[in-house]
C-alpha cells in the first residue's frame, strides 16, 4: 500500500514519459508532481513502481518501512514513495 502528499498551490502538469524519466539522472519535477497529484502510484506494489520508474536513487528506511526516493531537477525537492507494512 502506498500513500501520498499533495502540493495544492503548485502548477504541476507534465505527462509521464518513461523514456525521459529513466534517462534523467535528476527526475523531472513536474512529472513527479503529476504522479502524486493524479494518484498514479496509489495502490501499486513496490515491484510495479520500480518497473514504471526504474531503480530508486536511494532506498530509505523510515519507521521500519522501506521507501523509494527519486531526486528531482529542483534542488530541494524529491519524490519519496512510502510503503506501509
PyMOL commands that set and color helices and strands:
alter all, ss='L'
color gray80, all
select helices_A, chain A and resi 18-23+29-37+46-53
alter helices_A, ss='H'
color red, helices_A
select strands_A, chain A and resi 58-62+65-71+78-82
alter strands_A, ss='S'
color yellow, strands_A
deselect
rebuild
show_as cartoon
